[in-house]
Each structure stands twice: as structure tokens, then as C-alpha cells.
Amino acid sequence: MEERRCALCQRAATDLTRHHLIPRTVHKRPRTRRNFTRDQRLTVVLLCRACHKQIHSLFTESELARTYCSIEALAAHPEIARFIEWVARRPPTVDVRVRRRR
């Protein structure tokens, strides 16, 4: 059986969540339809809960669609990169608390 890993932190996790790289709430907006194909809008990656919570606490749905619509773009953001480095050292069973955006 293949071990499933978080697409961001690469931790082996049993409880992975589905993350739409382009949030579903912006799929019907004309700008989103104009800039992304249907396949791009429906792209989903598996993330551990900690990474998923961190992403949604830092970015709005519009920011995710406009700027952070790929794993590479997310990982390149300084706060996400710092979080990934930190959380990668934690066991996957640890419940990580995420600070909300100020």
C-alpha cells in the first residue's frame, strides 16, 4: 500500500483533505472563467489538515485564485515556507493550531 503524503509538507498523513487550488467559490466569476480552463479550476491536491488550515487562514479565496493557484506558488510564499519547515518536523498525529490572519 502506497503511503499518502501531504502535497506541501510531505508528511505521511492518514487524514488528508482535498484542497481546490482555485477555490470553488470563485469558479463562476468571469475573471476566473476567462483565465483558467475547466480542468485547471477543478484541480485538487491532498493536504494535511495543518497545511490546509494555514493556507485558508492566510489567504482570501480571491488571493488563492489570482496568485496562489499552484503548489509551487503556495510553497514559495515566505509564511507558508516557514510553516512547512516547522510542521514537517512534527509527527502527523499532532494536532497543530493555526494562528488566524490579523
C-alpha positions as CSV (number, residue, x, y, z in Angstrom):
1,M,0.0,0.0,0.0
2,E,1.4,3.4,-1.0
3,E,1.9,5.9,1.7
4,R,-0.1,9.1,1.2
5,R,1.7,12.4,1.8
6,C,0.7,16.0,2.1
7,A,1.4,17.8,-1.2
8,L,3.0,20.7,0.8
9,C,4.9,19.5,3.8
10,Q,5.4,15.9,2.5
11,R,4.4,14.4,5.9
12,A,2.8,11.0,5.8
13,A,-0.7,11.5,6.9
14,T,-3.8,9.3,7.4
15,D,-6.2,12.3,7.4
16,L,-5.6,14.2,4.2
17,T,-8.1,16.9,3.0
18,R,-8.9,17.9,-0.5
19,H,-7.8,21.4,-1.5
20,H,-9.0,23.1,-4.7
21,L,-6.1,25.1,-6.0
22,I,-8.7,27.5,-7.4
23,P,-11.4,27.8,-4.7
24,R,-14.8,26.7,-5.8
25,T,-16.4,29.9,-4.6
26,V,-14.7,31.8,-7.4
27,H,-15.3,29.3,-10.2
28,K,-18.3,31.1,-11.7
29,R,-16.7,34.5,-11.7
30,P,-16.0,35.8,-15.3
31,R,-12.4,36.6,-14.5
32,T,-11.8,33.1,-13.3
33,R,-13.5,31.5,-16.3
34,R,-11.5,33.8,-18.6
35,N,-8.1,33.0,-17.0
36,F,-8.4,29.2,-16.3
37,T,-9.7,26.2,-18.1
38,R,-12.3,23.9,-16.6
39,D,-9.6,21.3,-15.8
40,Q,-7.5,24.0,-14.0
41,R,-10.4,25.1,-12.0
42,L,-11.2,21.5,-10.9
43,T,-7.6,20.6,-9.9
44,V,-7.5,19.2,-6.4
45,V,-4.5,18.4,-4.2
46,L,-4.3,16.4,-0.9
47,L,-3.1,18.3,2.1
48,C,-2.8,17.5,5.8
49,R,-5.2,19.4,8.0
50,A,-2.5,21.7,9.4
51,C,-1.3,22.9,6.0
52,H,-4.9,23.3,4.7
53,K,-5.9,25.4,7.8
54,Q,-2.7,27.5,7.4
55,I,-3.4,28.3,3.8
56,H,-7.0,29.3,4.4
57,S,-6.0,31.4,7.5
58,L,-3.5,33.4,5.4
59,F,-5.2,34.0,2.1
60,T,-8.6,35.0,0.9
61,E,-10.4,33.0,-1.8
62,S,-9.6,35.7,-4.4
63,E,-5.9,35.7,-3.5
64,L,-5.7,31.9,-3.8
65,A,-7.3,32.0,-7.2
66,R,-5.3,35.0,-8.5
67,T,-1.8,34.4,-7.1
68,Y,-1.5,31.1,-5.3
69,C,-3.2,28.6,-7.7
70,S,-0.3,26.1,-7.6
71,I,1.6,24.1,-5.0
72,E,4.8,25.8,-6.2
73,A,3.3,29.3,-5.7
74,L,2.0,28.4,-2.2
75,A,5.3,26.9,-1.1
76,A,7.2,30.0,-2.4
77,H,5.2,32.3,-0.1
78,P,7.5,33.2,2.9
79,E,5.0,32.5,5.7
80,I,3.9,29.2,4.1
81,A,7.5,28.2,3.6
82,R,8.3,28.9,7.2
83,F,5.2,27.0,8.3
84,I,6.1,24.0,6.1
85,E,9.6,23.9,7.5
86,W,8.2,24.0,11.1
87,V,5.3,21.5,10.6
88,A,7.5,19.0,8.7
89,R,9.3,18.3,12.0
90,R,6.1,17.4,13.8
91,P,4.6,13.9,13.7
92,P,1.5,13.7,11.6
93,T,-0.7,12.7,14.6
94,V,-0.1,16.0,16.3
95,D,-3.0,18.5,16.2
96,V,-1.4,21.8,15.0
97,R,-3.1,25.0,16.0
98,V,-3.1,27.7,13.3
99,R,-3.0,31.4,14.0
100,R,-5.6,33.4,12.3
101,R,-4.7,36.3,10.0
102,R,-4.6,39.7,11.6
